[in-house]
Amino acid sequence: MRELLVPPSAAAMLGSLRAIGYSFDAALADIVDNSVAAGASAVDVQFRTQERLYVAIVDDGHGMSPDMLIEAMRHGGVGPDQERSATDLGRFGLGLKTASLSQCRRLVVVTSADGVVSGAVWDLDRIDVTKQWTLGILGPEEIARVPHVDQLKSTGKGTIVLWEKFDRALAGETAPDRALGDLMDRGRTHLGLAFHRYLGGQESGPRLRISINNSPVAPADPFLSSRSTRLPAESLTVDGQTVSFQAYILPHMSKMSRQDRELAGGDEGLRKHQGFYVYRNRRLITFGTWFRLIRQEELTKLARVQVDIPNTLDHLWALDVKKSTAYPPEAIRAGLLRTIERIAGSSRHVYQFRGRRTNNTLTYAWDRTQVRDGFNYNINRTHPAVVLLRDSLDDAGARKLESLLRTIEMSIPVDSLYADVASERTVQSTPEDREVEELLRDLALRIVDAFASDDNAAEAALEGLSRVEPFSQHPIATKTVIEAIRHARR
């Protein structure tokens, strides 16, 4: 049998790799992965939109020798089966090249190690001419013209990854300068989330500083760790490696500040972002999924689980080239399934607890009763407002009142309420603020008047108003009303 070496066409192969599906922010994060693997403590992303359009990612890592640079520029230089450092965020040996060239046609890398500066370039326009895997090696004068190279020369170490000739990233844009600025804004958000555990400085690992045009990237903690309920941590052992997961139950929406809501995914994304958040060496790679172990539900939307996996289990997690999706192996799915109901149940409890508290002294306007196929909601017939009205009516009037209450109970717009709550839109159940006090005063006076001949009973009724809906929902206005009535009765 005769054998032939049939290398792939350089232009065709690179064109295919460019279509692997990187978004701009995922590509940017892939370059930062390399900086982290190089031991960088700071990554400075610089971009320009005037004259020379470019994005430069500059780090202060250990850099590379000329030979190491050439190997780093090789496609598939360090494959997925080769042993990596425990802190290495790489996987397939393609990220630097594929991520970069998915956005632009010219990738320049300049690096410095032990004071020796070297540079190389992949230029797709040149490869279209040579039809070969033609890597350009930069000379001293060419290196000197690379933006921000003085940063490397001043420290003697570090790496610059430069993107130029944007075609895919800015395809179809009539104002490329503005479009690049918009992409960088989204990139800032993504970096803040993907590397929040590096940026936060609250863990034992090294802290990382990322900036964009000298403006620091803030960590975006999706768990609201300092304000959420933290459940006991758990772990599983697979192939001798530990997979750990930490569950958080976010506070109810009513207790979240505007900033909390943004960190949690925004008003429209709270339900969408529930589920597992998978971290590979502290770097977020996928989130907002229960891996089809349970459905995403309205009542579980406050549950989020931090899952930590080592890079030694990449092959089991079906990690893709972009390191943006992962799916757990059967052994881990089985372990997660045993505890997921407890995690989700805690989130359900937050909503059900707010919906109806059974062992307290509040008097509710509505009663929630569990039945075989669900729940019934009925107007509380012992509520003071109902009792006062019913007692003022004759038998015929009392029957009409009961008919009206049943009509209201049978006409609750359940579908509309569910849709509004699921979309995080606030249900306005009260009139304008200026009318609330008047309505509460009128109701309070009617309750007190029922005890007109008994001052002690009237005072007790006033004292108890704060524990009766709707007074309990408006404590400031209720206090004002109570004080005004007491003053008038003196």
Number of C-alpha atoms within 10 A of each C-alpha: 2 3 5 5 5 6 8 11 12 17 18 12 12 19 15 12 16 20 13 13 14 22 17 22 18 20 23 23 25 25 20 26 19 19 28 24 16 20 18 23 16 19 24 21 24 19 20 14 14 9 7 11 15 20 21 23 23 30 29 24 22 19 28 24 18 19 9 12 20 19 15 20 20 16 17 15 13 17 14 16 11 9 12 15 10 11 16 19 22 24 23 18 20 23 23 23 23 24 26 26 29 24 25 22 19 20 21 23 26 27 31 26 20 13 16 15 23 23 25 22 19 21 19 23 12 17 16 14 10 12 13 14 19 16 16 14 18 16 12 10 8 11 19 14 10 17 18 15 19 12 16 23 17 9 13 18 21 29 31 27 23 24 21 19 19 19 15 16 19 19 11 9 12 9 9 17 16 13 16 22 14 12 15 21 13 14 21 24 15 20 24 22 22 24 26 23 23 24 23 16 14 11 11 7 12 14 16 19 19 26 18 18 13 10 12 16 21 18 23 23 19 22 24 18 12 9 14 16 17 15 14 9 12 14 15 14 12 13 9 8 13 14 16 15 21 18 26 26 27 28 19 14 16 7 11 15 10 12 9 20 18 16 17 24 16 16 15 15 17 23 23 16 22 27 26 20 23 25 22 21 18 21 22 22 20 19 24 19 20 20 15 8 13 14 11 18 14 18 18 24 24 28 27 27 26 21 21 20 21 18 22 15 19 19 14 16 16 14 20 14 19 22 22 17 15 20 17 18 14 11 13 17 16 12 14 20 13 10 12 18 14 13 22 25 15 21 24 19 13 17 18 12 10 9 12 14 12 10 6 8 10 15 20 18 17 17 15 16 11 9 8 5 6 7 10 13 13 17 16 17 15 12 15 20 17 16 13 16 13 18 11 10 13 10 11 8 14 15 13 14 16 14 12 12 17 13 11 13 15 12 9 12 10 9 8 10 12 12 11 13 12 18 14 16 12 10 9 7 6 11 9 9 9 9 10 16 19 13 14 20 19 11 17 21 15 16 19 19 13 13 15 12 10 12 12 11 14 19 15 13 17 21 12 15 22 20 16 17 17 19 23 17 13 14 14 12 18 22 16 13 22 20 11 12 16 12 9 8 7 5
